[in-house]
Amino acid sequence: MNKSVAIKSSVSMGKAAPAAKKSRFSANTKLIIGAGAVVVVLGGLIIVAMPEPGASKPATVASRSTGSPGTAGALNALATKFNFGSIPMSGGKVTHRYWIRNAGTQPILIRKMYTSCMCTTAALVKSSGKKFDPVGMPGHGYIPTMNEPMAPNEEAIIEVVFDPAAHGPAGIGPIDRVVTIENSAGRPLELAFAANVTP
Ligand SMILES: [Cu+2]
C-alpha cells in the first residue's frame, strides 16, 4: 500500500508544472465568475431597493437609509429629529411624519402620546391605515390612554402637525417641540422638531 501511494505521488509531482499553470488559469476564471456574481447581486439589490413604479405610499422604514435612528427599548424611530426650516406664520399648519417600528421580538403597547406645546398635535397612524385622533399638550385637551399594540416588526407613522400661528406674533423666531410616546418597551420615545417661524 505504501508503495502504491509513493508511485501515485511521484506521478503527481511529475505533472506538477502543467498542473500549476492550469490551476492559475482556473483561479483567474473563478475571479471573473466571482466578479460577475457580485455585479448580478448588486444589480439585484438596486432593483429591489427601487420603489415600485407609480407607488404613492411612502417607503418603509426598512428600505430608507437616511436619518439618525432613535430608540426607546424596542420601540425605534427611523429619525427622531426633524427641522422644518423657515416657515411663515401666515403659511398655515405644517406636517411631518415620523416612522416608528417595533424592533423587538415581543408586542409593544403604545400607552400614551402627547406633545410639549399646544401649537403641536400628534396622531398615530397604523400600517392598516387606521388613524387615531390627534393629541396635544397635557392640560390642553384630553390625553387618552391608548394601549395600542404594535407587533414585532410592525411599523407605524406619528403624524405631527405644527401650527406656526398658534402663539401669534409672540411665537415668531426659532422653536423646538417634542412629541413623547409612552410605551411598554422602556423609556418614552421622544420625537423632536425645530422650525424658524417668520412673520
Ligand atoms: Cu407652542
Boltz pocket constraint, residues with backbone or C-beta under 6 A from the ligand:
constraints:
  - pocket:
      binder: B
      contacts: [[A, 117], [A, 118], [A, 119], [A, 120], [A, 166], [A, 167]]
      max_distance: 6.0
